[in-house]
Amino acid sequence: QRQGPSVTAQPASYAPTQSSLPVPPPLSIPPKDTPPVTPQRSGAATAAGDAPAGVGILFTVEAATGQVAVQEVVQGAAADRSGQVAVGDVVTHVNGVNVLGEPLHVLRAMILGPPGEFVSIGFRRGQNPPKTVHLMRGTPAFHEQQSAEAESYGGEPLEALSPSALGLLERQRAGLQREMALQLQQDREAIKQEMQKKFERRWRRHQRETVAKLEALKDQLSQQQQQQQ
């Protein structure tokens, strides 16, 4: 007679208890009319959303040459605010990369990006040599907000500054922070020395007053002893 496989008994501590099992969280099903929740981020990205932004240029492909040229400049965007882009300008470079002969969708992918970031585009006007223009990505509303914030602080709009100028401003800011930290340390040392000097003056005055009181008490005791004699 065949016997089934033997089963080894497990100790009592091996059996999982109810308290050791993870309890799944209760399901929360929102109503059908509840709008989806979109994650929010601070700063310009919140206002502009996650969608990539351009520089306010509508392009066209020239039939004769196949080159990409400016068809329209959107009012209020970076290209319009720079004053350096005109209809008919041929795009030659994007961020230092030669794009002559590239299809339009390649240029779009290279130019579009997060709002607030710069892109360098080379334009050739007629027979003139190409000229590089640094433009900040963003919609006209985004640039309007940037200009309003800059004017409220008495500064220059960021889209009017080149990356090299922004780098210079960043280095100046870092230098000012180091100077402020050094000045703060010097002020603390000066305050510490002044407090030490005040303490020493008060301590010396206290010593003089204490010695004077002891001398007066000594004279008083001496006079009392003389009177008793």
Disulfide bonds with the S-S distance in Angstrom:
none
